[in-house]
Amino acid sequence: MRHPTISTLILGLTVAAASCASSKGATGPTEEPIPESRGNPFLNVAFFLNPDYTATIEAAAQRHPEMADAIRRVAQNPTAVWLDSIKALEKLPHWLDEAKKQQDANGKPTLTIVSVYNLPDRDCSAIASSGELKIDENGEERYRKEFIDPIAAQFKAHPDQPIVVVLENDSLANLATNMAISGCRKAKKAYEEGITYAIKSFYLPNVSIYLDVAHAGWLGWEDNRARMGSVLRNVVMNAGGVHMIRGFATNTCNFTHLTNRDGAALEPSNPCPNELTYVKLMREMLKMYGFRDHGFIVDTSRNGKGGIRAQWGSWCNVRGAGIGERPRPIPVPRVDAYVWMKPPGESDGTSGADAAIGAPQAGQFFDSYFIDLVQNAKPPM
């Protein structure tokens, strides 16, 4: 499976703003012209239900018959599929073929959400989710040729299926706040050029691209949001312009509540005490960097309960978490959709502040934690 952990956060770090100057970005494939005005891809579609995840949930329902109905309702909601290694690409044709079967059966375009997450020297500010590709071991070329190119080929092979791509969670946020860390300085060029190449490669009629912009507890401060705007502007202009992407993804694999103000107690100086405030203020900031008509998606797979963390930086199987709002389009204005990027029940890893005890390795199913997520779900399952 995948390795979906969130980096250790360095909050409020004062660093120089990323440069917007043009540079020699990696060049990607040239595609046929696509209209610059892309609509919300979550409208007027059905959603791919991953049969692999459905089988995992059914097994959990059989282990816990007293909660079977609630457990099975989890599997009725779409979750993202994760490409976090070259080997994981073996699953992509299967997933897209299954989505096509569902599309043919329901007679409606069926949307698949794909997380692309394998940059060289991934997780530059920590090692919690470090990946397989290394800059010093030809990782940049391997990322393009062995990872991005095969993904793009599969997207092209399924041209009548809508696909949403969320690109490289945490990576650009690290460039916005963590340039004092040597690993992030080293990774800067590889991240920028790798994501530029991915944007160009995935700029296809059936694909909508969202860039990850972390969450309220990382980039909520105005200086951090401004630095992120500069980083994003630099990448998308090297890729071809702001029209190349549909929008931005927040709270990926995280726990920040949509509306309560628990974040104010964690860090009073942060003007974004919850995720919808962060979306609002980030959207306003990004308008100054040319992103005027872009949508947001918010991961609500584990943010149903607030007040469960002692610090913003807790990211690993946080105790007391519950499943949040169900995936659906336009839940509030200017939010394209709530999504479940994190399949509920998959472990983040084996350690971390505020973490539940007894977790398996990242990506493996954490049964007791899943049961807690279902029991703590708000709204209830």
Phi, psi and omega in degrees: 000219188242177181235078195264041184276162182254138184298154168299130188265139171248106192264141174068018183291128180274114179223163178293143179295144179294143183286142175265006183294147178293144177220175179277089178282161177295144180263137179250181181297150176268128183246166176294155181301143179232139179305138183288334181269104179257133179277180178293116184289349183273357180271142172060037177226159163269172184237136180296126173256113185293114182296333177295315179291321178302319179294321177297318180291322178297321177298321177294321178298322179288330177286336185230070185299333180292343179239016191301320183296314180295319180299315182294333177293334176301316184290350177278357180252141182287145174233157177287154167258146189245130173249097186242009178198164177296321179297326180298339179298338179300334183275341187299313178303320178300311181298314182291325176294320177295321176298322178295321177298317178295321179297316179295325183287321184264354176067024182221141176310133186242115189274131174251132177258126185237124171267123178255119196208078182202034179301150173296142185055043179301149178063057189292341182266000179198191178234007187300323182231036179298144188258193186274336187266136182240135179303319183285356181237044177063030185294326182294315179292319179297321178302316181290309191276323185262347184240297184292314183300315177296325177296312180301322179297321178291322177298320178292329180285351178234061191290341182263013179247127177289140182224135170250132177246130170252121189263119159051070180302144179079336193296305183290331175297324176298323178290334180282327189237342193243032180286354172283349180268129186300322180296327179283324175298318179296324185276350189307306183298316181296320178295310183299312184286326178295316180290322175303314180297318180296317179302312180298319183291327184264005179282081187232156184301331184260005186240133174244131188252131173239131176267136180288133178235037172060228187200175187303322184284352179253308187248017184296330181293147185300317180299319180293321178295322178293318177297321179296320177302319179295316179298313181298315180301316180300315183293312186287330177290323174295332178281340179139350178134167185292341179287350183290341181238155176276323184175214192222147180247135179234159174065023183301121181061018184248188194233007187291125182294152183292318193229339184285173187250030181298331180296336179296328178283327180292320181205094185301336182283349181278119181285358181245087182281352180208174190284325180288329172296319177299315179301315181299311183287325176294319177300317179295320178296316185291338174301327180288346179252015173096001181264085190261335186236033185258143180265169177236149167237147185234129177282116181247021186290339183216022184247029181290334180244138173261176174069027184255356184244147174271344179208151181302324188284359178289124188228349193255107174044054187298130181299142175086000182292155176222152174302141183257210183302147181285148177302132177191155181280150175043060177289330175217161181302139176071007169253115182299321182190153157273139182225161171250087175292319179270114175296116183306131179107340177284132183288148173274336186153191190252001182205170177144158178296142178064018187276148172292150184273146173087021184287145172278181178299156181305137179092340178278156182283130183251092192299309184295325179291320177301316179299319176298318179301318179291315181295327182267007186299138174222114000293158183300150176287000000 
